[in-house]
Amino acid sequence: MAERATERFVRLVALVSFLEASGPVPVAELARHFSVTPKQILADVDTLWISGTPGYWPEDLIDFDADSFDRGVVRLTEARGMTRPLRLGTREGIALIAALRALAEVVAESGDDEQAAVIGSALTKLTLASGEASAALDVRLRVDATPHVLEAIRSALSEGRALRIEYVNASDVTSSRVVEPFRLLPSDTFTYLHAWCHSAQEQRTFRTDRILAAEVLDRHVEHRGPLGVPADYRPAGDTVAELVLSSRARWIAEQIPVESVVNLDEARFAVTVRVANPLWLRHLLLRHARDVRSVRPAAPRDDAARAAGAALAAYAALDA
């Protein structure tokens, strides 16, 4: 099973810090600690061994003891500054304050007092350290919802009440649902309402810009908190497609929500995607056709082929 580049980067940085603090650690123990295979730990060490600070001469690279490594033990001998305390400049400090203020607003909506206290403490220290530079900073979280819908969501969250919403999904189908809201979840592009849906009898995420109407009900919530913290947003949908793509299209697995990524060989990898709107998958296949090696099931493949044929026929008619 492959993973996203961001996930591996976080583990690589954490691996250096862990080894600096713990000393020599057997490969098997590192694998258990980071919940990966011993083979992945060996690959991570190989990557770190050729990483370092600008210049990239041998004396600039992160280093390990080769004899210990041959015996199945990882011993860090040179971290090249990776474990030094981070020193923020004014620009970095202001950016971090802005992010923390946005996060504080989200946590305040969720009602998690413990997390709010932690964020508030960090924010206070950073604000004091940055001095006057942070005084002019005004951060307001933008939620793509109508004022009436946003007011209803916030009232339901603060009062612990259920909501009745009118929701239009990616296939342009409108439904009425009773939900018990947990929290608002911002992402880079949209904001989602994370809630328990009585229609589905499961947790669901709803894009707030697709909530057409919301009404606070005189009914207290039964599910007081999420049964698990959702990872990256996963679109709802009954269709699951497996795409085999060329290695040149690796970026697709980094930028769209995928269920899984599997390396097949050096030239190909497979991704599994959950499809809420068939048109989205058709456009993806048509735009990146040269990198598509296979598609399962056959229906989306045939749909894209028909669309491509119709487009070519339309161009031929223009030349006639």
Backbone torsions as a table, in degrees:
resi	resn	phi	psi	omega
1	MET	NA	128.5	178.4
2	ALA	-86.5	177.9	-179.9
3	GLU	-145.5	166.7	178.9
4	ARG	-75.1	152.4	-177.1
5	ALA	-60.0	-37.9	-179.0
6	THR	-64.1	-38.3	179.7
7	GLU	-64.2	-42.6	-178.8
8	ARG	-69.8	-38.3	179.6
9	PHE	-59.6	-43.8	179.1
10	VAL	-60.9	-41.9	-179.5
11	ARG	-67.6	-38.7	179.7
12	LEU	-61.2	-45.0	178.8
13	VAL	-65.1	-42.8	180.0
14	ALA	-65.7	-33.3	-179.3
15	LEU	-63.3	-42.2	178.6
16	VAL	-62.9	-46.4	-179.8
17	SER	-63.4	-40.8	-178.9
18	PHE	-63.7	-44.1	-179.1
19	LEU	-69.0	-35.9	178.3
20	GLU	-61.6	-38.2	-177.6
21	ALA	-84.2	-29.3	-171.1
22	SER	-100.6	-18.7	-175.6
23	GLY	81.4	-162.2	-178.8
24	PRO	-61.1	133.8	-178.4
25	VAL	-135.2	132.3	176.3
26	PRO	-60.7	148.8	-178.3
27	VAL	-58.2	-42.4	-178.5
28	ALA	-62.4	-38.1	179.4
29	GLU	-69.2	-39.1	176.1
30	LEU	-62.4	-39.8	179.6
31	ALA	-62.1	-42.2	178.6
32	ARG	-66.3	-41.7	-177.2
33	HIS	-63.7	-40.2	-176.8
34	PHE	-98.4	6.4	176.0
35	SER	56.4	44.1	174.7
36	VAL	-132.8	179.2	179.8
37	THR	-84.8	156.5	174.1
38	PRO	-56.4	-35.1	178.1
39	LYS	-60.7	-38.3	179.6
40	GLN	-68.9	-38.5	176.9
41	ILE	-61.4	-43.1	178.4
42	LEU	-61.6	-40.4	178.1
43	ALA	-66.0	-38.0	178.6
44	ASP	-63.7	-43.3	179.4
45	VAL	-64.0	-40.8	177.2
46	ASP	-59.5	-39.1	178.6
47	THR	-68.0	-44.5	-179.7
48	LEU	-65.4	-29.8	-176.9
49	TRP	-65.0	-23.9	178.8
50	ILE	-110.9	22.1	178.5
51	SER	-114.3	153.2	178.7
52	GLY	176.5	-151.8	-177.4
53	THR	-96.6	159.6	-178.4
54	PRO	-50.9	141.8	-171.2
55	GLY	116.4	-52.6	172.9
56	TYR	56.4	27.5	167.2
57	TRP	-78.4	167.0	-178.2
58	PRO	-51.5	-37.7	-178.8
59	GLU	-75.3	-6.2	178.3
60	ASP	-97.8	-5.5	-171.9
61	LEU	-97.1	150.0	170.4
62	ILE	-60.4	138.9	-173.5
63	ASP	-131.7	151.0	178.1
64	PHE	-130.4	160.4	176.8
65	ASP	-79.7	116.1	-174.2
66	ALA	-66.6	-38.5	-178.9
67	ASP	-63.7	-43.6	178.2
68	SER	-63.4	-40.6	-179.5
69	PHE	-61.0	-40.1	178.5
70	ASP	-64.8	-24.2	179.1
71	ARG	-92.7	5.9	178.0
72	GLY	85.9	19.9	179.1
73	VAL	-123.7	135.6	-179.9
74	VAL	-102.1	117.9	177.9
75	ARG	-124.1	114.7	179.8
76	LEU	-77.5	128.0	178.9
77	THR	-109.7	-21.0	179.2
78	GLU	-151.5	115.8	-177.5
79	ALA	-90.4	-11.5	-179.8
80	ARG	52.4	43.1	174.6
81	GLY	80.1	2.5	-177.0
82	MET	-65.8	-21.9	-177.1
83	THR	-105.8	6.6	176.4
84	ARG	-69.0	146.8	176.6
85	PRO	-57.6	139.3	-178.9
86	LEU	-73.2	131.3	176.6
87	ARG	-109.9	118.6	-177.3
88	LEU	-94.8	136.4	169.5
89	GLY	-80.4	176.3	-178.2
90	THR	-60.2	-42.8	-178.4
91	ARG	-62.6	-45.4	179.8
92	GLU	-65.4	-38.7	179.7
93	GLY	-63.8	-41.3	179.2
94	ILE	-65.7	-40.9	178.4
95	ALA	-61.7	-40.5	179.8
96	LEU	-68.7	-38.7	177.0
97	ILE	-61.9	-43.0	178.9
98	ALA	-60.6	-43.5	179.9
99	ALA	-65.0	-41.2	-179.9
100	LEU	-67.0	-36.7	178.2
101	ARG	-66.7	-39.2	176.0
102	ALA	-64.7	-42.0	178.5
103	LEU	-64.0	-39.9	179.8
104	ALA	-61.0	-37.4	179.9
105	GLU	-67.1	-39.7	178.3
106	VAL	-64.8	-45.3	-178.5
107	VAL	-65.5	-35.4	177.7
108	ALA	-62.3	-36.6	178.0
109	GLU	-66.5	-33.5	-176.6
110	SER	-79.2	-18.5	179.1
111	GLY	80.0	16.8	179.3
112	ASP	-86.3	95.6	-175.4
113	ASP	-65.8	-35.4	-177.9
114	GLU	-66.1	-47.2	177.9
115	GLN	-65.2	-39.1	179.4
116	ALA	-59.8	-38.5	-180.0
117	ALA	-66.5	-41.5	179.4
118	VAL	-63.6	-46.8	-179.7
119	ILE	-64.9	-41.0	179.6
120	GLY	-62.2	-39.2	179.4
121	SER	-64.6	-46.4	179.2
122	ALA	-63.9	-39.4	-178.9
123	LEU	-66.0	-40.0	178.7
124	THR	-62.3	-45.0	-179.2
125	LYS	-64.8	-43.5	179.7
126	LEU	-66.2	-39.6	-179.8
127	THR	-64.1	-42.3	177.8
128	LEU	-64.7	-38.4	-178.5
129	ALA	-70.1	-31.1	-176.9
130	SER	-83.7	-14.9	177.0
131	GLY	66.8	-137.2	-174.2
132	GLU	-69.6	-18.5	-175.4
133	ALA	-60.6	-30.5	-177.6
134	SER	-87.5	-8.7	-173.8
135	ALA	-66.2	-33.1	-176.7
136	ALA	-88.8	2.1	-176.2
137	LEU	-86.4	123.3	179.3
138	ASP	-125.3	112.3	-177.2
139	VAL	-111.3	124.8	176.2
140	ARG	-128.9	126.6	-178.7
141	LEU	-74.2	125.6	-179.6
142	ARG	-90.9	123.8	177.3
143	VAL	-115.3	123.4	-177.9
144	ASP	-80.1	79.7	177.5
145	ALA	-150.4	155.1	176.8
146	THR	-67.3	153.4	-179.3
147	PRO	-55.0	-38.7	-179.1
148	HIS	-65.5	-43.6	-179.5
149	VAL	-65.6	-45.4	-179.0
150	LEU	-62.7	-41.1	178.1
151	GLU	-62.3	-41.2	179.7
152	ALA	-65.7	-41.8	179.6
153	ILE	-62.6	-46.0	-178.5
154	ARG	-66.0	-37.5	177.5
155	SER	-65.3	-43.1	179.5
156	ALA	-63.6	-40.5	179.3
157	LEU	-64.7	-44.9	-176.5
158	SER	-72.8	-31.1	-176.8
159	GLU	-96.1	-6.6	-179.1
160	GLY	67.5	41.8	-178.2
161	ARG	-117.8	160.3	179.2
162	ALA	-80.6	163.1	179.9
163	LEU	-124.9	144.6	165.5
164	ARG	-106.2	122.6	-177.6
165	ILE	-121.6	148.8	168.5
166	GLU	-102.5	119.4	-170.4
167	TYR	-127.4	135.0	175.7
168	VAL	-110.1	126.1	-175.8
169	ASN	-89.8	-174.0	-175.7
170	ALA	-66.6	-20.4	178.4
171	SER	-92.4	10.7	177.6
172	ASP	66.7	32.7	176.7
173	VAL	-105.8	126.5	-178.3
174	THR	-97.2	137.7	179.1
175	SER	-140.0	157.3	175.2
176	SER	-106.2	129.5	-176.1
177	ARG	-135.7	150.3	169.6
178	VAL	-105.1	123.8	-176.7
179	VAL	-129.0	155.4	174.3
180	GLU	-113.5	106.2	-172.0
181	PRO	-71.3	139.5	174.7
182	PHE	-100.7	-48.8	-173.7
183	ARG	-169.9	164.2	169.2
184	LEU	-95.6	133.8	-177.6
185	LEU	-118.6	106.0	177.3
186	PRO	-80.1	149.7	171.6
187	SER	-131.0	-175.2	-178.5
188	ASP	-63.2	-29.9	-172.9
189	THR	-112.3	-45.0	-173.9
190	PHE	-129.7	170.1	171.1
191	THR	-114.6	139.9	-177.0
192	TYR	-119.5	146.9	170.6
193	LEU	-95.9	117.6	177.4
194	HIS	-93.2	121.7	-171.9
195	ALA	-151.8	165.5	169.7
196	TRP	-90.8	124.3	-177.6
197	CYS	-100.9	121.8	-179.0
198	HIS	-71.2	-27.9	178.8
199	SER	-67.8	-44.1	-178.5
200	ALA	-86.3	-19.0	-173.8
201	GLN	57.1	38.2	178.7
202	GLU	-152.5	168.7	171.5
203	GLN	-70.0	144.5	178.0
204	ARG	-142.6	156.9	171.5
205	THR	-116.5	134.9	-177.7
206	PHE	-123.2	125.7	175.0
207	ARG	-64.6	126.8	-174.0
208	THR	-67.2	-26.6	179.0
209	ASP	-74.9	-9.6	177.0
210	ARG	-101.1	0.9	175.1
211	ILE	-84.6	109.8	-174.9
212	LEU	-78.0	-33.3	-179.2
213	ALA	-154.1	152.4	179.4
214	ALA	-145.7	136.0	-179.6
215	GLU	-131.7	126.8	177.3
216	VAL	-75.4	127.5	-177.6
217	LEU	-95.5	154.9	176.3
218	ASP	-84.0	62.4	-172.5
219	ARG	-152.6	118.5	-178.2
220	HIS	-75.8	149.9	-177.6
221	VAL	-70.9	148.9	176.5
222	GLU	-98.0	-31.8	179.4
223	HIS	-98.1	106.5	-171.7
224	ARG	-77.3	-21.0	-179.2
225	GLY	-156.4	163.8	-179.8
226	PRO	-63.6	144.6	178.7
227	LEU	-78.0	-4.0	178.6
228	GLY	-179.0	147.3	-179.8
229	VAL	-81.2	122.3	-178.5
230	PRO	-66.8	146.0	174.4
231	ALA	-82.5	-149.9	177.1
232	ASP	-54.6	147.3	-177.0
233	TYR	-55.7	130.8	176.3
234	ARG	-115.9	122.8	-178.5
235	PRO	-66.9	144.0	175.1
236	ALA	-73.9	151.8	179.2
237	GLY	161.6	147.9	-177.9
238	ASP	-89.7	-17.6	-177.1
239	THR	-89.1	125.6	175.3
240	VAL	-117.8	125.0	-177.8
241	ALA	-117.8	143.5	174.2
242	GLU	-109.6	122.5	179.5
243	LEU	-111.9	129.6	171.6
244	VAL	-101.0	121.8	-173.1
245	LEU	-123.3	157.7	175.4
246	SER	-73.7	156.2	-177.8
247	SER	-60.4	-22.9	179.1
248	ARG	-63.4	-23.2	-177.7
249	ALA	-97.1	23.4	-178.3
250	ARG	-56.3	-31.1	-178.2
251	TRP	-59.1	-26.2	-179.0
252	ILE	-60.7	-41.6	179.7
253	ALA	-68.5	-18.7	179.8
254	GLU	-86.8	-24.5	-168.7
255	GLN	-112.4	-14.1	178.1
256	ILE	-116.1	153.2	177.8
257	PRO	-66.4	121.8	179.9
258	VAL	-124.2	149.3	177.0
259	GLU	-77.7	-39.0	-179.0
260	SER	-158.2	158.6	175.3
261	VAL	-134.1	129.1	-178.7
262	VAL	-130.8	125.6	174.2
263	ASN	-76.7	125.7	179.0
264	LEU	-93.3	-46.0	174.5
265	ASP	-161.5	-169.1	-176.4
266	GLU	-67.4	-21.8	-174.4
267	ALA	-103.8	-12.8	-173.8
268	ARG	-141.4	153.8	171.1
269	PHE	-145.6	160.6	-178.2
270	ALA	-118.5	138.3	173.5
271	VAL	-122.9	145.4	174.2
272	THR	-111.3	125.3	-177.6
273	VAL	-124.0	144.6	174.4
274	ARG	-96.7	126.9	-169.4
275	VAL	-109.4	118.7	175.2
276	ALA	-90.5	-31.5	-178.0
277	ASN	-131.0	113.7	-179.0
278	PRO	-56.8	-29.7	179.6
279	LEU	-63.3	-35.9	178.2
280	TRP	-60.9	-44.9	-179.1
281	LEU	-67.5	-38.8	178.6
282	ARG	-59.3	-46.8	-179.6
283	HIS	-63.4	-39.1	179.1
284	LEU	-62.1	-45.1	-178.8
285	LEU	-67.0	-39.5	-179.2
286	LEU	-69.4	-40.8	-177.5
287	ARG	-68.4	-29.6	-175.0
288	HIS	-121.5	34.4	-174.6
289	ALA	-57.9	-37.4	-176.3
290	ARG	-65.7	-18.5	179.8
291	ASP	-103.5	-0.5	-179.7
292	VAL	-87.2	125.0	-179.9
293	ARG	-101.9	-34.7	175.2
294	SER	-161.8	159.3	179.9
295	VAL	-138.9	131.7	172.7
296	ARG	-131.0	137.7	0.0
297	PRO	-72.6	-179.0	-174.0
298	ALA	-73.6	-25.1	-173.3
299	ALA	-57.6	-51.6	179.1
300	PRO	-65.5	-31.6	176.6
301	ARG	-63.8	-47.1	-179.3
302	ASP	-66.4	-35.9	178.6
303	ASP	-62.7	-44.1	178.5
304	ALA	-65.6	-38.1	179.3
305	ALA	-64.7	-41.1	177.8
306	ARG	-63.9	-41.8	179.3
307	ALA	-63.7	-40.1	178.0
308	ALA	-65.3	-41.6	178.3
309	GLY	-62.4	-41.2	179.7
310	ALA	-65.8	-37.9	178.7
311	ALA	-65.9	-42.9	178.7
312	LEU	-64.3	-39.2	178.7
313	ALA	-64.8	-36.5	178.8
314	ALA	-66.8	-38.7	176.5
315	TYR	-66.3	-39.9	178.9
316	ALA	-62.8	-36.5	179.9
317	ALA	-66.4	-32.5	178.0
318	LEU	-66.9	-32.7	-179.8
319	ASP	-79.8	-17.2	-175.5
320	ALA	-72.6	NA	NA
